[in-house]
Amino acid sequence: MAIDYICRYCNAFLGKLEGDGLTDQDLGFDQLTPEERKDIITSDANGNTRVRVVCESCQEMLDNNPDLSLYPYLFH
């Protein structure tokens, strides 16, 4: 099983975890509400997990311009 971390705004690939022994508790997913899980975590056709997070560049833009959070994508 692979877990890909992708920026939710610019789609930048941020990293990958691979391993069969990883649990929701190991990854902190158990701390998410069902709604947050649905929004943040998806699976692709190969059974890999994709986690949508915010990269540092997009976070900096959001910190400086909070209204940008209304847009589904940011490009930098």
N, C-alpha and C positions, 0 to 999 in steps of 0.2 A: 504494500500500500504506500502511495506517495501523497504528500500533502504539499500543495503549492500555495505560496503566499503571493497575492497579486494586489496592487493598489486599486482600490475601488474607483478612483477618479481618473487616473492616467493609464491604467492597465500595465504598469511597469511590473516586471517579474522581480520579486523581492527575495525569494529564497524557496528552498524545497527541503522537506524532511522525508526521509525514507525509513521504513521499519515497520514490522508487524506487531511489535510489542507496545506501541504507543496507545495510551488510553485517553479518553476525554479529560480525565483528571490531570494527566501529565501535561496536556496542552492547554488546560484552563477552560476548555469548552463547557465544563460542568457549571461554570459561573454565569453562563449566558442564559437569558430567558428563552423560551421557545420562539418568540418573535425575533430576537436577536440572532439565534441560531439559523433561522430561516433566511434572514437577510445577509448574514456573513458567510455561512458555510454551504457549499454546494458540491455536488459530485458530477464528474464528467462521465462519458460513455465507457471509459476504461476502468471505472471504479475508483479513480483517484479523487482525492478531496481538494477542493479549491477554497481557500480562505481569503475573503476580501477585506483588506485592511487599508490604512492610509500611509503612504510613504512620507518621508521627511519633507520632501519638496512641496507636496500637496498640503501637508499639515502647516507648513510655514505660510503658504498662500492663504489657507483658511484662517489662520491666526490673525493675519494682517487684513483680511477681507472676509469677514464672517458671512456676508451675503452670498458668497460663492458656494456655500453649502447647499444652496437651492438648486444648483446645476448638477446633472448626473455625471458629467465628465469635466475634468480640468486638463489642460494641455500645457506643458512647460518645456 
